[in-house]
């Protein structure tokens, strides 16, 4: 396929054949199945569940997990796939992220062998949809204050509480719910539970209307005396380290994904500027237009180099947590500014769904917020630089 106009330094030349194959196969899927329909899905607030089986056939669900029917691809391949999906729409990339990086990763990292065998093959095949319940109405950036509880009663756990902004919950078959459970010592620790969504007392309600992520599903969850067998508990890694390790997988995907939205917006502005005639010549022939295009391309290219560096480190087992914050903070910040600038080059036409930049910018308001706000990632990096935690 033709190299992106933003690849000023020929970064594609550093991609391995398998990585280019991933890029091309996902880009073809996006061009064929997403681009022709996304404006309508976004306008009507519809998540196109019918494309899930084809996503599964491409190996996108749990793409980075080894075994259990998962593709077992590299971190860089996974990142490239997320970039291509988000060039279509952030909401559709979010589906893959929630399914694979959050719900499936929680089971793969913290579940028993029996739990992995029960859930992961069906999730990889797209036959089982999962969600990840961490955020609460009053516990967003500080999950340590979560109010959801899990109480042991004989051979059962009883869950009570509420979750908010939970992707896919209303169509999910299984929910990974994080709750404060009292252990044998009497200390409350955060633990993960696998909750079949048909369990009495579990209710998921889509949040509407939304101005962002309209081709995706986010929900409120209520848990009212939800009774689970003892083996619903994820046995490994109790405490907040459990959900945080999954969040880092999702944050990694965003480092790449946000650039897909930025690249698509840039390409829309570049094409429009070549065709739109004002004062007897195309917009692209004006110095101010070229300045905007150059600045956007430079920022996307720098973000691409950052994503590739982080991906290579992840594949080598050398990635540190603060590095993910570097990528998430920088690339979301860059992407949303590129999308907004691209919209200015489209003039009034840019506020319609005939063009992608404003849709991408609206979506990125959510991407910038979830999996750690700008402020949270700033403080993570501030602590790394100074040694002082400034969260409180």
C-alpha positions in Angstrom: 0.0 0.0 0.0 1.1 3.6 -0.5 3.0 5.1 2.4 1.1 7.7 4.4 1.8 11.3 3.5 2.8 11.9 7.1 5.7 9.4 6.9 8.3 12.1 6.2 11.1 9.9 7.6 10.1 6.6 5.9 9.4 4.9 9.2 7.6 2.2 7.3 11.0 1.0 6.1 11.7 0.0 9.7 8.7 -2.3 9.9 9.1 -6.0 9.5 7.2 -7.9 6.8 4.7 -9.3 9.4 4.1 -5.8 10.7 3.4 -4.4 7.3 1.1 -7.4 6.6 -0.8 -6.5 9.8 -1.1 -2.9 8.7 -2.3 -3.7 5.3 -4.9 -6.3 6.4 -6.4 -4.0 9.0 -6.3 -1.0 6.7 -8.2 -3.0 4.0 -10.8 -4.0 6.6 -11.3 -0.4 7.7 -11.6 0.8 4.1 -14.1 -1.8 3.2 -16.2 -2.3 6.3 -15.9 1.0 8.4 -15.3 4.0 6.2 -18.4 3.6 4.0 -20.7 3.4 7.1 -19.1 5.2 10.0 -20.8 8.6 9.4 -24.2 6.9 9.7 -23.2 4.8 12.7 -21.9 7.9 14.4 -25.0 10.0 13.6 -27.4 7.3 14.8 -25.3 6.3 17.8 -25.1 2.7 16.6 -22.3 0.2 17.5 -22.1 -2.2 14.5 -22.0 -5.5 16.3 -22.2 -7.3 12.9 -18.5 -6.5 12.2 -17.3 -8.3 15.4 -16.9 -11.8 13.7 -14.7 -10.3 11.0 -12.6 -8.6 13.6 -12.2 -12.0 15.3 -11.2 -13.6 11.9 -8.4 -10.9 11.6 -7.1 -12.0 15.0 -7.8 -8.6 16.6 -9.5 -9.8 19.8 -6.9 -10.6 22.4 -4.3 -10.1 19.7 -1.3 -9.9 22.0 -2.3 -12.9 24.2 -0.6 -16.2 23.7 -2.7 -19.4 23.4 -6.4 -20.0 24.0 -7.2 -19.2 20.4 -5.6 -15.8 20.5 -3.3 -14.5 17.7 -0.2 -14.1 19.9 1.1 -11.2 17.9 3.8 -8.7 18.9 3.3 -5.5 20.7 4.2 -3.5 17.6 1.7 -5.5 15.5 -1.0 -4.9 18.0 -0.2 -1.2 18.1 -0.2 -0.9 14.3 -3.6 -2.6 14.3 -5.0 -0.1 16.8 -3.7 2.8 14.7 -5.4 1.5 11.6 -8.7 0.8 13.4 -8.7 4.3 15.0 -8.2 5.8 11.6 -11.6 4.5 11.0 -13.1 5.5 14.3 -12.0 5.7 18.0 -15.2 3.9 19.1 -14.5 0.8 17.0 -10.9 0.7 18.2 -12.2 1.0 21.7 -14.3 -2.2 21.3 -11.1 -4.1 20.5 -9.3 -2.5 23.4 -12.1 -3.2 26.0 -12.4 -6.8 24.7 -8.7 -7.6 24.5 -6.6 -5.2 26.5 -9.0 -5.0 29.4 -11.4 -8.0 29.8 -9.3 -10.7 28.2 -6.0 -9.4 29.7 -7.6 -9.5 33.1 -8.4 -13.1 32.7 -5.1 -14.0 31.0 -3.0 -12.2 33.7 -5.0 -12.9 36.8 -7.3 -15.8 36.1 -7.1 -19.5 36.9 -6.4 -22.0 34.2 -10.0 -23.1 34.4 -11.2 -19.5 33.9 -8.9 -19.0 31.0 -10.1 -22.2 29.3 -13.7 -21.2 29.9 -13.7 -17.7 28.6 -10.7 -16.8 26.4 -11.3 -19.0 23.4 -14.9 -17.7 23.0 -13.8 -14.2 23.5 -11.0 -14.5 20.9 -13.6 -15.9 18.4 -16.0 -12.9 19.1 -18.6 -15.3 20.4 -18.3 -14.0 24.0 -18.1 -10.2 24.6 -16.5 -8.9 27.8 -16.4 -5.7 29.7 -14.2 -4.3 32.5 -15.8 -2.6 35.5 -13.4 -0.4 37.4 -14.6 3.2 37.2 -17.4 4.3 39.5 -19.7 7.4 39.7 -17.5 8.8 42.5 -14.2 6.9 41.8 -12.6 7.8 38.5 -9.0 8.8 38.6 -8.7 7.4 42.1 -10.0 3.8 42.0 -8.7 3.3 45.6 -11.9 5.0 46.8 -14.2 2.6 45.0 -17.4 1.8 47.0 -18.3 -1.5 45.3 -17.9 -4.4 47.8 -17.6 -8.1 47.7 -18.6 -10.0 50.9 -18.0 -13.7 51.4 -21.1 -15.6 52.6 -20.4 -19.3 52.9 -19.5 -20.6 49.4 -20.6 -17.4 47.7 -19.5 -13.9 47.1 -22.1 -11.1 47.2 -21.4 -8.0 45.2 -23.0 -4.6 45.7 -22.2 -1.3 44.1 -22.2 0.7 40.9 -19.8 1.3 38.0 -19.9 4.0 35.3 -18.5 4.5 31.8 -18.1 0.8 31.3 -17.6 0.0 27.6 -19.7 -2.8 26.1 -21.5 -3.6 29.3 -25.0 -3.8 27.8 -24.0 -6.3 25.1 -21.4 -8.2 27.2 -21.7 -11.8 28.3 -19.2 -11.5 31.1 -18.0 -8.6 33.2 -14.7 -8.3 35.0 -15.8 -6.4 38.1 -13.3 -4.9 40.6 -14.5 -4.7 44.2 -13.2 -4.3 47.7 -13.2 -7.7 49.3 -12.3 -8.5 52.9 -9.6 -11.1 53.1 -8.8 -13.5 55.9 -6.9 -10.9 57.9 -9.9 -8.5 57.9 -8.2 -6.1 55.4 -10.2 -4.9 52.4 -8.3 -5.4 49.2 -9.3 -4.8 45.6 -10.1 -8.1 43.9 -11.4 -9.0 40.4 -14.6 -11.1 39.8 -16.0 -12.7 36.7 -19.7 -11.9 36.6 -21.9 -13.5 33.9 -24.1 -10.6 32.9 -27.2 -12.7 33.2 -26.7 -13.0 36.9 -29.6 -11.7 39.0 -28.9 -8.2 40.3 -26.6 -7.2 37.4 -28.0 -4.3 35.3 -26.2 -2.4 32.5 -27.8 0.7 31.1 -26.3 2.6 28.1 -25.3 6.2 28.7 -27.1 8.5 26.3 -27.0 11.0 24.7 -23.3 11.4 24.0 -21.3 13.9 22.0 -18.3 11.6 21.7 -17.8 7.9 21.0 -21.2 7.7 19.4 -20.4 4.5 17.5 -19.5 2.8 20.7 -21.3 1.7 23.9 -20.6 3.0 27.4 -22.8 2.0 30.3 -23.8 2.4 33.9 -23.7 -0.8 35.9 -25.6 -1.5 39.1 -24.8 -4.5 41.3 -27.5 -5.4 43.8 -26.8 -8.5 45.8 -25.1 -10.2 42.9 -24.3 -13.7 44.1 -21.4 -15.5 42.6 -19.7 -18.9 43.3 -16.3 -18.8 45.1 -14.5 -19.6 41.8 -15.7 -16.4 40.2 -12.8 -14.7 42.0 -9.7 -14.0 39.9 -7.1 -15.7 42.1 -3.9 -14.0 41.0 -2.5 -10.6 42.0 -4.9 -9.1 44.5 -4.9 -5.3 45.0 -4.9 -2.4 42.6 -2.0 -3.8 40.7 -4.5 -6.1 39.1 -6.6 -3.6 37.2 -3.6 -1.2 36.7 -1.7 -3.9 34.8 -4.7 -4.2 32.4 -5.1 -0.4 32.1 -1.4 -0.2 31.0 -2.3 -2.6 28.1 -5.1 -0.4 27.1 -3.0 2.8 27.4 -0.4 1.2 25.2 -3.0 0.7 22.5 -4.0 4.3 22.7 -0.5 5.5 22.2 -0.8 4.1 18.6 -4.6 4.5 18.1 -4.7 8.2 18.7 -2.3 8.7 15.8 -4.7 6.9 13.5 -7.3 9.5 14.1 -4.8 12.2 13.6 -3.4 10.7 10.4 -6.9 10.3 8.9 -7.8 13.9 9.8 -4.6 15.2 8.2 -5.2 13.2 5.0 -8.7 14.6 4.8 -7.4 18.1 5.2 -4.6 17.5 2.6 -7.0 16.1 0.0 -9.6 18.9 0.6 -6.9 21.6 0.3 -5.9 20.3 -3.1 -9.5 20.4 -4.4 -10.9 23.5 -2.8 -10.4 26.6 -5.0 -10.3 30.0 -3.4 -9.1 33.2 -5.0 -8.3 31.3 -8.2 -6.0 28.6 -6.7 -6.3 25.6 -4.4 -6.0 26.1 -0.7 -2.9 23.9 -0.7 -1.1 26.6 -2.7 -1.2 29.2 0.1 1.6 29.6 2.6 -0.7 29.5 5.6 -2.3 26.2 4.5 1.1 24.7 3.9 2.2 25.8 7.4 -0.7 24.0 8.9 -0.1 20.9 6.9 3.6 20.8 7.8 3.0 21.4 11.5 0.4 18.6 11.6 2.7 16.2 9.7 5.6 16.9 11.9 3.7 16.2 15.1 2.2 13.0 13.7 5.6 11.8 12.6 7.1 12.5 16.0 4.2 10.7 17.7 4.8 7.7 15.3 8.5 7.5 16.3 7.4 7.6 20.0 4.9 4.8 19.5 7.3 2.6 17.6 10.0 3.1 20.3 7.5 2.2 23.1 6.4 -0.8 21.1 9.9 -2.1 20.5 10.7 -1.7 24.2 7.5 -3.6 25.1 8.4 -6.5 22.8 11.9 -6.6 24.4 10.5 -6.6 27.9 12.1 -3.3 28.7 9.1 -1.0 28.9 8.6 0.8 32.2 5.2 2.1 33.4 6.1 5.8 33.1 7.0 5.3 29.5 3.4 4.4 28.7 2.4 7.7 30.3 4.8 9.5 28.0 3.1 8.0 25.0 -0.5 8.3 26.1 -0.1 12.0 27.3 1.8 13.1 24.2 0.0 11.3 21.5 -3.5 12.1 22.7 -2.5 15.8 23.1 -1.0 15.8 19.6 -3.9 13.9 18.0 -6.7 16.2 19.3 -4.8 19.3 18.2 -4.2 17.9 14.7 -7.9 17.0 14.3 -9.0 20.4 15.4 -6.5 22.1 13.0 -7.5 19.8 10.2 -11.1 20.9 10.7 -10.1 24.5 10.3 -8.9 23.8 6.8 -12.3 22.4 5.8 -14.1 25.6 6.8 -17.8 25.2 7.4 -17.9 21.9 5.6 -15.7 20.5 8.4 -18.6 20.5 10.9 -20.5 18.0 8.8 -20.2 14.2 8.9 -19.1 14.3 5.3 -15.6 14.8 6.7 -13.8 13.0 9.5 -11.7 15.5 11.5 -14.4 16.9 13.9 -15.8 13.4 14.5 -12.3 12.3 15.4 -11.7 15.3 17.6 -15.0 14.7 19.4 -14.0 11.0 20.0 -10.6 12.0 21.2 -12.1 14.1 24.0 -13.1 10.7 25.4 -9.8 9.0 24.5 -7.9 11.8 26.2 -10.0 11.3 29.4 -10.2 7.5 29.8 -7.4 5.2 30.9 -5.9 8.1 32.7 -6.6 11.8 32.2 -3.9 14.3 31.1 -3.6 15.3 34.7 -3.0 11.7 36.0 -0.3 11.0 33.4 1.3 14.3 34.1 1.5 13.4 37.8 2.9 9.9 37.0 5.7 11.6 35.0 6.1 14.2 37.7 6.6 11.6 40.3 9.1 9.8 38.0 11.1 13.0 37.5 11.1 14.3 41.1 10.5 11.2 43.3 7.5 13.0 44.9 3.9 11.7 44.6 1.7 14.8 44.1 -1.7 13.0 43.7 -3.0 14.2 47.0 
